[in-house]
Amino acid sequence: MTLYRVRVQFEQDGPQIVGEWEQRPTAERAYRKWIGSRPARPGLLIRLTAQDDGRPEAELASWPPRSDNGAD
């Protein structure tokens, strides 16, 4: 089974709010809703991830988008 998570972090290295769903469309709606309800500000990070049984969590999307070179 795959679990989809939306992680909202308001400041770098700060606590997170995490929601978890078994259906990807539900998680994607929650991800878009969080993006639409939060103004951009330094340190804010909203991530959509997926994790299959026994595998590491993989990031599907993030906002604001992270750069490909690993620098935030």
N, C-alpha and C positions, 0 to 999 in steps of 0.2 A: 504494500500500500504506500502511496505517496502522500505526504503531508505538505501542505502549502502554508507558508507563514508570511505575515506582514510584520515587519519590525520597524518601530518608530522610535528614533533617538533624537532628543532635543538639543543635546550638546555632546561634543566629542568625548568619548569615554564615560558618558553619563548613563543612567539607567534607561531601560527600554520598555516600551509597551509592545506586547507580542500577542497577535491573534493567530489562530491556527485553524485550518479547514482541510477537509478531504477533497473538496471540489475546487479545481483551479479557477473556474469562472467566478466563484464566490470570493476567492482570495484576490483575484484581479479587480473586482468591483471595490473591495475594501481598500486596496492599494490606491486606486484612482480617487476614491473618496477622501482618503487622508491627504493626498497631494492637493486636491481642490480645496481643502479646508485649512491648510497651513500656508502662510506666506513664507517665502524663502528667507532664511536667516542663517547666519554663520553657525555651523555645528549641526544643523538639522539634517537628518538622514532618514529616508524612508526606503525600506528594502522589501522586495518580494523574493522569497526563496522557496525551494522545493527540496524535500529530503525523502528518498526512497529507503525502504527497510535496510538497515545496516550500512548505509552509504553516507558520506559526508553531505552536509547541507550545501546546496548550490544556489548562487544568486541568479535570479532570472531578470531582475530589473532593479534599478535604484534611482532615487530622485533626491537632490539633483544628480544627474548622471555623473558617474565617476569617470575619470580619464583612464585610457587604456594603459598608460605607463605606470600605474600603481600609485601615482601621487593624487592625493585628495584635494 
